[in-house]
Amino acid sequence: MTTRTDTNKTQLRVSVATADYDTASQLFHELGMDMTTAINLFLKQSIAVNGLPFDHT
């Protein structure tokens, strides 16, 4: 579900396993970012490569 919050931002709501969220949150914290920043990086990189930003060879 997405909700428009203003003309420049959209709020995204997702469900993930609690253990995955906790582990990822800790990882991102160690990298100096929060979950929102990490998700935004994923989205921007996906757009930049026009696909999933993973080495899948």
Buried (B, 14 or more C-beta within 10 A) or exposed (E): EEEEEEEEEEEEEEEEEEEEEEEBEEEBEEEEBEEEEBBEBEEEEEEEEEEEBEEEE
